[in-house]
Amino acid sequence: MGLFTNHEKKVIAELCKKSEAISNDISKEINELLDDLKTEYEENKIVLKEFNAFVNELEQKLSPQDVERLHSFSSRLYKVKRCAKKGVEAMRELARDQRKATNETLREYQEYLYF
């Protein structure tokens, strides 16, 4: 004799389907955001190199104070780039963790259904 009645198994199966649908929706949204973020990052990651090349061209034409200000701005841009890269990595980890959580939840539901 099973641990659950047919009605209880039916309820668990419905919960499993709902949970799977919700998890799939969340995963889809995370993956879309990750793709958008990666695309934006890839399109803009060379801006810092271009800006530094531009600064190097201007160094001879500017006063030392202006050159220092440009280098300061360049270092702040580098921090923005590093932050953007960390954002992409964090979103990638979030997507991976969501997949793991979904698989684990579905595995647990299956254990209850076929126990």
C-alpha positions as CSV (number, residue, x, y, z in Angstrom):
1,M,0.0,0.0,0.0
2,G,1.3,3.4,-0.9
3,L,2.1,6.3,1.3
4,F,-0.4,8.6,-0.4
5,T,-3.9,8.1,-1.7
6,N,-4.7,8.7,-5.4
7,H,-6.2,12.1,-4.5
8,E,-3.1,13.1,-2.7
9,K,-0.9,11.9,-5.6
10,K,-3.0,13.9,-8.0
11,V,-2.6,17.1,-5.8
12,I,1.2,16.5,-5.6
13,A,1.3,16.0,-9.4
14,E,-0.6,19.3,-9.9
15,L,1.8,21.1,-7.6
16,C,4.7,19.6,-9.5
17,K,3.3,20.9,-12.8
18,K,2.7,24.4,-11.3
19,S,6.1,24.5,-9.7
20,E,7.7,23.4,-13.0
21,A,5.8,26.0,-14.9
22,I,6.8,28.8,-12.5
23,S,10.4,27.7,-12.5
24,N,10.5,27.5,-16.2
25,D,9.1,31.0,-16.5
26,I,11.6,32.3,-14.0
27,S,14.4,30.6,-15.9
28,K,13.3,31.9,-19.2
29,E,13.2,35.5,-17.8
30,I,16.6,35.1,-16.2
31,N,18.1,33.7,-19.4
32,E,16.6,36.6,-21.5
33,L,18.0,39.1,-19.1
34,L,21.4,37.4,-19.1
35,D,21.4,37.4,-23.0
36,D,20.5,41.1,-23.0
37,L,23.2,41.9,-20.5
38,K,25.9,39.9,-22.2
39,T,25.0,41.5,-25.6
40,E,25.2,45.0,-24.1
41,Y,28.5,44.2,-22.3
42,E,30.1,42.7,-25.5
43,E,29.0,45.8,-27.5
44,N,30.5,48.2,-25.0
45,K,33.5,46.5,-23.6
46,I,35.9,48.1,-26.0
47,V,34.9,51.7,-25.2
48,L,37.5,51.9,-22.5
49,K,40.3,51.0,-24.9
50,E,39.0,53.5,-27.4
51,F,38.8,56.2,-24.7
52,N,42.3,55.5,-23.5
53,A,43.6,55.8,-27.0
54,F,41.8,59.1,-27.4
55,V,43.3,60.3,-24.1
56,N,46.8,59.4,-25.3
57,E,46.3,61.4,-28.5
58,L,45.2,64.4,-26.5
59,E,47.9,64.3,-23.8
60,Q,50.3,66.6,-25.7
61,K,47.6,69.1,-26.5
62,L,46.3,69.5,-22.9
63,S,47.5,71.0,-19.7
64,P,48.8,68.6,-17.0
65,Q,45.7,69.3,-14.9
66,D,43.4,68.3,-17.8
67,V,45.5,65.2,-18.5
68,E,45.2,64.2,-14.9
69,R,41.4,64.7,-15.0
70,L,41.1,62.5,-18.1
71,H,43.2,59.8,-16.5
72,S,41.0,60.0,-13.4
73,F,37.9,59.7,-15.6
74,S,39.5,56.8,-17.4
75,S,40.1,54.9,-14.1
76,R,36.5,55.5,-13.1
77,L,35.4,54.1,-16.5
78,Y,37.5,51.0,-15.8
79,K,35.6,50.6,-12.5
80,V,32.3,50.8,-14.4
81,K,33.5,48.2,-16.8
82,R,34.6,45.9,-14.0
83,C,31.2,46.4,-12.3
84,A,29.4,45.5,-15.6
85,K,31.5,42.4,-16.0
86,K,30.6,41.3,-12.4
87,G,27.0,41.9,-13.2
88,V,27.2,39.5,-16.2
89,E,28.9,36.9,-14.1
90,A,26.4,37.3,-11.3
91,M,23.5,36.9,-13.7
92,R,25.2,33.8,-15.1
93,E,25.5,32.3,-11.6
94,L,21.8,33.2,-10.9
95,A,20.8,31.3,-14.1
96,R,22.8,28.3,-13.1
97,D,21.4,28.3,-9.5
98,Q,17.9,28.6,-10.8
99,R,18.4,25.6,-13.1
100,K,19.8,23.6,-10.2
101,A,16.9,24.6,-7.9
102,T,14.4,23.7,-10.5
103,N,15.9,20.3,-11.1
104,E,16.2,19.5,-7.4
105,T,12.6,20.6,-6.8
106,L,11.3,18.4,-9.6
107,R,13.4,15.5,-8.4
108,E,11.9,15.8,-4.9
109,Y,8.3,15.9,-6.4
110,Q,9.1,12.7,-8.3
111,E,10.3,11.0,-5.2
112,Y,7.0,11.7,-3.5
113,L,5.0,10.7,-6.5
114,Y,6.7,7.3,-7.0
115,F,7.6,6.5,-3.4
